[in-house]
Amino acid sequence: MNAPSSSNLLRGMWRGLGDVWRCRDSEPHRIFFAAGVTGVIFMSLWWAGALGFNAVTAYPATMVHAVLMPLGVFPLFMMGFIFTAGPRWLQTSPPRRHGLLAPLYLLGLVLALPGFTLGAPWPAPGLTLMLVSWFAATALWASCVRRSEVDDRRHAKRLLVVMLGGCLALGVTLAWALFARSAHGAAMWVWARQLSLWAFIVPVFLIVCHRMIPFFTHSALPQVKAWRPFYLLDGWLLACLVLALMAPADVELPWSRLQAMTAFAMAVALALASWRWNLYAATANRLLFMLHLSFAWLPLALGLHALALSGVAVGSAPSHALALGFCATMLVAFVTRVSLGHSGRALVADRGYWAIYLALHVVAALRVLIALAGLSLAWLHAVSGLWVLLMVAWAARVLPIYWRGRIPKPA
């Protein structure tokens, strides 16, 4: 009895994956999100293995992790969201053949990680494929912006500029991979890390949050007015530009003090936005509250970053509050919402999604605590293992949505 059911399941998965491929242009979120979830699991397992087995690689595993974790995972989900929601923003037809970029970018990631184990120039082919894929996505988005005739293209244009920042971040990462042993190798890595976060990943999230969180909040809670002034968004983006320019080693220099003040001011502005978007009212709707709760990590992350730039020893706490607390949990919240909504399922975070999501916050908080308190390596292993388990549990819930497709409406 078990064999036929397992066989039927595999055949169903195979047919579903074929359907995902055929719908790569008409329903781009399916192939991009499926590739992104695969990339998340791949990167998480690689990092857990690097920690657990103390793997010897040609490049320090922590340096690869710091750069490739954001660049290897988030862009796939970003492309899925951009090519799904973006044409609706612009009221234009989506570009053709953009779905091909998902397997190409994922292939680049799969090739790059083993390359970092072998040493230069082996990471270059994978990173080049990632760079070319993202550049193609940027060009396709530029064509959408150019063809659009809507009056309000402000979010779309800002997104295009930040996508160019992603091309720069990937290019600098490729340069570091090729010339890591040169005299400028360490500086290249710092630039790659800075640009990937502050010139690319964080600004994309901020643009999407500025547009979508007030919209979703007003849709679910009509009594909450949609508040999203562009001076606020432009201030955030300007602050990201200042923070992207790496601070000198001597934190007493004026530029570092300016960055610290910028990070603190940004933290205050983000806290103001969280309050105006009505974090408390959003508790009435789990799926909406997930977006608000993730956004609430940003003021904390920027506050910690300001302390670090002021010379306070906080270790890697700012980076993990930003990457795990904000970016990763916001990714899970957004992808879960889009996956449910675009598949015809109810926009409801059931107990399973809710438990996984809250547990990810616990993991993020523990990782920040490990950095602040300087806890032993055993804690880091435990937290990394828990992270992998949670991401596998989330993947097991969302991946079937992509190959099963949309639920037809009842007649």
C-alpha positions as CSV (number, residue, x, y, z in Angstrom):
1,M,0.0,0.0,0.0
2,N,2.8,2.4,0.8
3,A,4.7,1.9,-2.5
4,P,1.8,3.0,-4.8
5,S,1.1,6.1,-2.6
6,S,4.8,7.1,-2.6
7,S,4.9,6.5,-6.4
8,N,1.8,8.6,-6.9
9,L,3.3,11.4,-4.8
10,L,6.5,11.4,-6.8
11,R,4.6,11.4,-10.1
12,G,2.5,14.3,-8.8
13,M,5.6,16.2,-7.8
14,W,7.2,15.7,-11.2
15,R,4.0,16.8,-13.0
16,G,3.8,19.8,-10.6
17,L,7.4,20.8,-11.3
18,G,6.7,20.6,-15.0
19,D,3.7,22.9,-14.4
20,V,6.0,25.3,-12.5
21,W,8.3,25.4,-15.5
22,R,5.6,26.0,-18.0
23,C,4.1,28.8,-15.9
24,R,7.5,30.5,-15.3
25,D,6.5,33.6,-17.2
26,S,2.7,33.8,-16.4
27,E,3.2,33.0,-12.6
28,P,6.8,33.9,-12.0
29,H,6.6,33.8,-8.2
30,R,6.2,30.0,-8.4
31,I,9.6,29.2,-10.0
32,F,11.5,32.0,-8.3
33,F,10.2,31.2,-4.8
34,A,10.8,27.5,-5.4
35,A,14.4,28.2,-6.4
36,G,14.7,30.6,-3.5
37,V,13.5,28.1,-0.9
38,T,15.9,25.5,-2.4
39,G,18.7,28.1,-2.1
40,V,17.8,28.8,1.5
41,I,18.0,25.1,2.4
42,F,21.2,24.7,0.4
43,M,22.9,27.6,2.1
44,S,21.7,26.7,5.6
45,L,22.9,23.1,5.3
46,W,26.3,24.4,4.0
47,W,26.7,26.7,6.9
48,A,25.6,24.1,9.5
49,G,28.1,21.7,7.9
50,A,30.9,24.3,7.9
51,L,30.3,24.9,11.7
52,G,29.6,21.3,12.7
53,F,32.5,19.7,10.9
54,N,34.9,22.6,11.0
55,A,35.3,22.3,7.2
56,V,38.6,23.4,5.8
57,T,38.1,25.7,2.8
58,A,40.3,27.9,0.6
59,Y,38.3,30.9,1.8
60,P,37.3,31.4,5.5
61,A,33.8,30.0,5.9
62,T,32.7,33.0,8.0
63,M,33.7,35.4,5.2
64,V,31.9,33.4,2.6
65,H,28.8,33.2,4.9
66,A,28.7,36.9,5.5
67,V,28.7,37.8,1.8
68,L,27.0,34.8,0.1
69,M,24.2,34.3,2.5
70,P,22.4,37.6,1.5
71,L,23.5,37.5,-2.1
72,G,22.7,33.8,-2.6
73,V,19.2,33.7,-1.1
74,F,17.4,37.0,-1.2
75,P,17.7,38.0,-4.9
76,L,15.7,34.9,-6.0
77,F,12.8,35.9,-3.8
78,M,13.2,39.5,-4.9
79,M,12.9,38.6,-8.5
80,G,9.8,36.5,-7.9
81,F,8.1,39.4,-6.1
82,I,9.3,42.1,-8.5
83,F,8.1,40.3,-11.6
84,T,4.8,39.3,-9.9
85,A,3.8,42.6,-8.2
86,G,5.9,45.0,-10.3
87,P,3.9,44.8,-13.5
88,R,0.8,45.5,-11.5
89,W,2.3,48.6,-9.9
90,L,3.2,49.8,-13.4
91,Q,0.1,48.5,-15.2
92,T,2.2,47.0,-17.9
93,S,2.7,43.5,-19.3
94,P,5.4,41.4,-17.6
95,P,8.6,40.9,-19.5
96,R,9.0,37.6,-21.4
97,R,11.4,34.8,-20.5
98,H,12.3,36.3,-17.1
99,G,11.4,32.9,-15.5
100,L,14.6,31.5,-17.0
101,L,16.6,33.6,-14.6
102,A,15.5,31.5,-11.6
103,P,17.3,28.3,-12.5
104,L,20.3,30.2,-13.8
105,Y,20.8,32.2,-10.5
106,L,20.3,29.0,-8.4
107,L,22.8,27.2,-10.6
108,G,25.3,30.0,-10.0
109,L,24.9,29.6,-6.2
110,V,25.3,25.8,-6.4
111,L,28.5,26.3,-8.4
112,A,29.9,29.1,-6.3
113,L,29.8,27.4,-2.9
114,P,32.0,24.4,-3.9
115,G,34.2,26.8,-5.7
116,F,35.0,28.6,-2.4
117,T,36.1,25.3,-1.0
118,L,38.5,24.7,-3.9
119,G,40.0,28.3,-4.1
120,A,40.4,30.8,-6.9
121,P,39.3,30.9,-9.7
122,W,36.7,28.2,-9.0
123,P,34.0,30.5,-7.4
124,A,34.1,32.8,-10.5
125,P,31.8,30.8,-12.9
126,G,29.0,30.6,-10.3
127,L,29.3,34.2,-9.2
128,T,29.4,35.3,-12.8
129,L,26.2,33.4,-13.5
130,M,24.6,35.1,-10.5
131,L,25.8,38.5,-11.7
132,V,24.6,38.0,-15.3
133,S,21.2,36.7,-14.1
134,W,20.7,39.7,-11.8
135,F,21.9,42.2,-14.5
136,A,19.4,40.6,-16.9
137,A,16.6,41.0,-14.3
138,T,17.6,44.6,-13.8
139,A,17.5,45.2,-17.5
140,L,14.0,43.6,-17.8
141,W,12.8,45.7,-14.9
142,A,14.1,48.8,-16.6
143,S,12.1,47.9,-19.7
144,C,9.0,47.6,-17.6
145,V,9.6,51.0,-16.0
146,R,10.2,52.6,-19.4
147,R,7.1,51.1,-21.0
148,S,4.8,52.0,-18.1
149,E,2.5,55.0,-18.6
150,V,1.2,55.3,-15.0
151,D,1.8,58.6,-13.2
152,D,3.2,57.2,-10.0
153,R,6.4,55.2,-10.7
154,R,8.3,56.4,-7.7
155,H,8.7,53.1,-6.0
156,A,9.6,51.4,-9.3
157,K,12.3,53.9,-10.2
158,R,13.9,53.7,-6.8
159,L,13.8,50.0,-7.0
160,L,15.6,50.1,-10.3
161,V,18.4,52.2,-8.8
162,V,18.8,49.8,-5.9
163,M,18.8,46.8,-8.3
164,L,21.8,48.5,-10.0
165,G,23.4,48.5,-6.5
166,G,22.9,44.7,-6.5
167,C,24.9,44.5,-9.8
168,L,27.7,46.4,-8.1
169,A,27.6,44.3,-5.0
170,L,27.8,41.1,-7.0
171,G,30.6,42.5,-9.1
172,V,32.7,43.4,-6.1
173,T,32.0,39.9,-4.6
174,L,33.3,38.4,-7.8
175,A,36.4,40.6,-7.6
176,W,37.0,39.5,-4.0
177,A,36.7,35.8,-5.0
178,L,39.3,36.3,-7.7
179,F,41.8,38.5,-5.8
180,A,41.2,37.5,-2.2
181,R,44.9,36.8,-1.7
182,S,46.0,40.2,-3.1
183,A,47.0,43.2,-1.0
184,H,43.5,44.6,-1.4
185,G,41.6,41.3,-0.8
186,A,40.5,42.2,2.7
187,A,39.2,45.7,1.6
188,M,37.3,44.0,-1.3
189,W,35.6,41.7,1.1
190,V,34.5,44.6,3.4
191,W,33.1,46.4,0.3
192,A,31.3,43.3,-0.8
193,R,29.7,42.9,2.6
194,Q,28.8,46.6,2.9
195,L,27.4,47.0,-0.6
196,S,25.4,43.7,-0.4
197,L,23.6,44.8,2.7
198,W,23.3,48.6,2.6
199,A,23.3,49.3,-1.2
200,F,21.2,46.3,-2.2
201,I,19.3,44.0,0.2
202,V,18.2,46.4,2.9
203,P,17.1,49.2,0.4
204,V,15.0,46.7,-1.6
205,F,13.3,45.5,1.6
206,L,12.7,49.1,2.6
207,I,11.1,50.1,-0.7
208,V,8.8,47.1,-0.7
209,C,7.9,47.6,3.0
210,H,7.2,51.3,2.4
211,R,4.7,50.4,-0.4
212,M,3.2,47.2,0.8
213,I,2.9,47.3,4.6
214,P,0.7,50.4,4.7
215,F,-1.4,48.9,1.8
216,F,-1.9,45.5,3.5
217,T,-2.6,47.2,6.8
218,H,-5.3,49.5,5.4
219,S,-6.8,46.6,3.4
220,A,-7.1,44.4,6.5
221,L,-7.9,47.2,8.9
222,P,-9.7,50.1,7.1
223,Q,-9.6,52.2,10.2
224,V,-5.8,52.5,9.9
225,K,-4.9,55.1,7.3
226,A,-2.1,54.2,4.8
227,W,0.8,56.5,5.7
228,R,3.8,56.3,3.5
229,P,5.4,59.8,2.8
230,F,8.2,59.6,0.3
231,Y,10.4,61.9,2.3
232,L,10.6,59.1,4.8
233,L,11.6,56.5,2.2
234,D,14.2,58.8,0.7
235,G,15.6,59.5,4.1
236,W,16.0,55.8,4.7
237,L,17.7,55.3,1.3
238,L,20.0,58.2,1.9
239,A,21.0,56.8,5.2
240,C,21.7,53.4,3.6
241,L,24.0,55.1,1.1
242,V,25.9,56.7,4.0
243,L,26.2,53.4,5.8
244,A,27.2,51.6,2.6
245,L,30.4,53.6,2.6
246,M,32.5,51.6,5.0
247,A,33.7,53.2,8.2
248,P,37.4,53.8,8.8
249,A,39.1,51.4,11.3
250,D,39.5,54.3,13.7
251,V,36.0,55.0,15.1
252,E,37.1,58.4,16.4
253,L,37.3,59.8,12.9
254,P,34.5,62.2,11.8
255,W,33.2,59.9,9.1
256,S,32.5,57.1,11.5
257,R,30.8,59.5,13.9
258,L,28.6,60.7,11.0
259,Q,27.7,57.1,10.2
260,A,26.9,56.4,13.9
261,M,24.6,59.5,14.0
262,T,23.0,58.4,10.7
263,A,22.3,54.9,12.0
264,F,20.8,56.3,15.2
265,A,18.6,58.8,13.2
266,M,17.5,56.0,10.9
267,A,16.6,53.8,13.9
268,V,14.4,56.6,15.3
269,A,12.7,57.1,11.8
270,L,12.0,53.4,11.5
271,A,10.5,53.2,15.0
272,L,8.3,56.2,14.1
273,A,7.1,54.3,10.9
274,S,6.4,51.2,12.9
275,W,4.3,53.2,15.3
276,R,2.4,55.1,12.6
277,W,1.7,51.9,10.7
278,N,0.1,50.7,14.0
279,L,2.0,47.7,15.1
280,Y,-0.5,47.1,18.0
281,A,-3.6,47.1,15.8
282,A,-2.0,44.6,13.4
283,T,-2.0,42.0,16.2
284,A,-5.6,41.3,15.2
285,N,-4.5,39.6,12.0
286,R,-1.6,37.1,12.3
287,L,-0.5,37.3,8.6
288,L,-0.4,41.1,8.8
289,F,1.2,41.1,12.2
290,M,4.0,39.0,10.8
291,L,5.0,41.9,8.5
292,H,4.9,44.4,11.3
293,L,6.8,42.3,13.8
294,S,9.6,41.7,11.4
295,F,9.8,45.4,10.6
296,A,10.1,46.1,14.4
297,W,13.6,44.5,14.3
298,L,14.9,47.3,12.2
299,P,15.1,50.0,14.9
300,L,16.9,47.5,17.1
301,A,19.4,46.5,14.4
302,L,20.1,50.2,13.5
303,G,20.5,51.0,17.2
304,L,23.1,48.3,17.6
305,H,24.8,49.4,14.4
306,A,25.1,52.9,15.8
307,L,26.6,51.5,19.0
308,A,29.2,49.5,17.0
309,L,30.1,52.6,14.9
310,S,30.5,54.5,18.2
311,G,33.1,52.0,19.4
312,V,30.9,49.9,21.7
313,A,31.8,46.2,21.5
314,V,28.7,44.4,20.3
315,G,30.3,41.8,18.0
316,S,28.2,40.7,15.1
317,A,24.9,41.5,16.9
318,P,24.0,44.3,14.5
319,S,24.5,42.1,11.4
320,H,22.5,39.3,12.8
321,A,19.7,41.5,14.1
322,L,19.5,42.9,10.6
323,A,19.9,39.7,8.5
324,L,18.1,37.2,10.7
325,G,15.8,39.4,12.8
326,F,14.6,41.6,10.0
327,C,15.4,40.3,6.5
328,A,14.9,36.6,7.1
329,T,11.7,36.8,9.1
330,M,10.3,39.5,6.8
331,L,11.2,37.2,3.9
332,V,9.2,34.3,5.5
333,A,6.3,36.6,6.2
334,F,6.1,38.1,2.7
335,V,6.7,34.8,0.8
336,T,4.1,33.0,2.9
337,R,1.6,35.8,2.2
338,V,2.2,35.9,-1.5
339,S,2.3,32.1,-1.8
340,L,-1.1,31.7,-0.1
341,G,-2.7,34.7,-1.9
342,H,-1.6,33.8,-5.4
343,S,-2.5,30.2,-5.1
344,G,-6.1,30.8,-4.2
345,R,-5.6,29.8,-0.6
346,A,-7.0,31.7,2.4
347,L,-4.8,34.5,3.6
348,V,-4.5,33.0,7.0
349,A,-1.4,32.1,9.0
350,D,-2.4,28.8,10.6
351,R,-0.8,27.4,13.7
352,G,2.0,25.8,11.7
353,Y,3.1,28.9,9.9
354,W,2.7,31.0,13.1
355,A,4.8,28.6,15.2
356,I,7.6,28.5,12.6
357,Y,7.6,32.2,12.2
358,L,7.8,32.9,16.0
359,A,10.5,30.3,16.4
360,L,12.6,32.1,13.8
361,H,12.4,35.2,16.0
362,V,13.6,33.2,18.9
363,V,16.5,32.0,16.9
364,A,17.3,35.5,15.7
365,A,17.2,36.8,19.3
366,L,19.4,34.0,20.5
367,R,22.0,34.7,17.8
368,V,22.1,38.3,18.8
369,L,22.5,37.3,22.4
370,I,25.4,35.0,21.5
371,A,27.2,37.9,19.9
372,L,26.5,40.3,22.7
373,A,27.4,37.9,25.5
374,G,30.2,36.1,23.7
375,L,28.6,32.7,24.4
376,S,30.5,29.5,23.6
377,L,30.6,27.8,20.1
378,A,28.2,25.1,21.3
379,W,25.4,27.8,21.4
380,L,26.2,28.8,17.9
381,H,26.0,25.2,16.7
382,A,22.7,24.7,18.5
383,V,21.2,27.9,17.0
384,S,22.4,27.1,13.5
385,G,20.9,23.6,13.7
386,L,17.6,24.9,14.9
387,W,17.6,27.4,12.1
388,V,18.0,24.6,9.5
389,L,15.2,22.6,11.1
390,L,12.9,25.6,11.0
391,M,13.7,26.5,7.4
392,V,13.2,22.8,6.4
393,A,9.8,22.8,8.1
394,W,8.8,26.0,6.4
395,A,10.0,24.7,3.0
396,A,8.0,21.5,3.5
397,R,4.9,23.7,3.8
398,V,5.4,26.2,1.0
399,L,7.1,24.1,-1.7
400,P,4.1,22.0,-2.4
401,I,2.1,25.2,-3.1
402,Y,4.3,25.9,-6.1
403,W,4.0,22.6,-7.8
404,R,0.3,22.1,-7.0
405,G,-0.6,25.4,-8.5
406,R,-3.6,27.6,-8.0
407,I,-6.7,26.2,-6.3
408,P,-9.6,26.7,-8.8
409,K,-12.5,28.8,-7.5
410,P,-15.7,26.9,-6.8
411,A,-18.3,27.1,-9.6
